[in-house]
Amino acid sequence: MDTKELPFAKEFITDTKGHITKIIMDFNDYQRFHDWIENEGLARAMNEVKNEVPLNLEDALKEERSLVKICVNLRNLWTSLK
């Protein structure tokens, strides 16, 4: 990555091959960057669902239980691969 793409970085920490592994930045810049990422993510999420029909409570709870089962299965799979 070109360091010109990281204007907010004050310093770079690299590995032995010269690849950037960490950056040092002002805390205020970090807060602005963090807020921007949150806002961008929220805007994208809202845009993705803008044409969806809202679920009633019962259907939403069914969906949540289904997603929880998927997460548990993925966690168990990940744990077994370690």
C-alpha positions as CSV (number, residue, x, y, z in Angstrom):
1,M,0.0,0.0,0.0
2,D,1.3,3.4,-0.9
3,T,1.7,5.5,2.3
4,K,0.2,8.5,0.4
5,E,-3.1,6.7,0.7
6,L,-2.8,7.1,4.5
7,P,-2.5,10.8,5.1
8,F,-3.7,10.6,8.7
9,A,-0.8,8.3,9.7
10,K,1.9,10.0,11.6
11,E,4.3,7.0,11.7
12,F,4.5,3.5,10.2
13,I,5.6,0.3,11.9
14,T,6.9,-2.3,9.5
15,D,7.9,-5.9,9.6
16,T,11.4,-7.1,8.5
17,K,10.3,-7.1,4.9
18,G,9.2,-3.5,5.0
19,H,5.4,-4.2,4.9
20,I,3.3,-1.9,7.0
21,T,1.9,-3.7,10.0
22,K,0.7,-0.8,12.2
23,I,0.2,2.9,12.0
24,I,0.4,5.7,14.6
25,M,-2.2,8.5,14.3
26,D,-3.6,11.3,16.4
27,F,-6.5,10.3,18.6
28,N,-8.7,13.0,17.1
29,D,-8.0,11.7,13.6
30,Y,-8.8,8.2,14.8
31,Q,-12.1,9.3,16.3
32,R,-13.1,11.1,13.0
33,F,-12.0,8.0,11.0
34,H,-14.0,5.7,13.4
35,D,-17.1,7.9,13.1
36,W,-16.8,7.9,9.3
37,I,-16.6,4.1,9.2
38,E,-19.6,3.7,11.4
39,N,-21.6,6.2,9.4
40,E,-20.6,4.6,6.1
41,G,-21.5,1.1,7.4
42,L,-24.9,2.3,8.7
43,A,-25.6,4.0,5.4
44,R,-24.7,0.9,3.4
45,A,-26.8,-1.4,5.7
46,M,-29.8,1.0,5.4
47,N,-29.4,1.1,1.6
48,E,-29.3,-2.7,1.4
49,V,-32.6,-3.2,3.2
50,K,-34.5,-0.1,2.0
51,N,-36.8,-2.2,-0.2
52,E,-37.4,-5.0,2.3
53,V,-40.8,-5.5,4.0
54,P,-40.5,-5.2,7.8
55,L,-41.1,-8.5,9.7
56,N,-43.7,-8.8,12.4
57,L,-42.4,-9.7,15.9
58,E,-43.0,-13.4,15.6
59,D,-41.2,-13.7,12.2
60,A,-38.3,-11.5,13.5
61,L,-37.8,-13.8,16.5
62,K,-37.8,-16.9,14.3
63,E,-35.2,-15.2,12.1
64,E,-33.1,-14.4,15.1
65,R,-33.2,-17.9,16.4
66,S,-32.2,-19.2,13.0
67,L,-29.2,-16.8,12.9
68,V,-28.2,-17.7,16.4
69,K,-28.1,-21.4,15.4
70,I,-25.9,-20.6,12.4
71,C,-23.5,-18.6,14.6
72,V,-23.3,-21.4,17.1
73,N,-22.6,-23.9,14.4
74,L,-19.9,-21.6,12.9
75,R,-18.3,-21.1,16.3
76,N,-18.2,-24.9,16.9
77,L,-16.8,-25.5,13.4
78,W,-14.1,-22.8,14.0
79,T,-13.3,-24.3,17.4
80,S,-12.9,-27.7,15.9
81,L,-10.5,-26.4,13.3
82,K,-8.1,-24.9,15.8
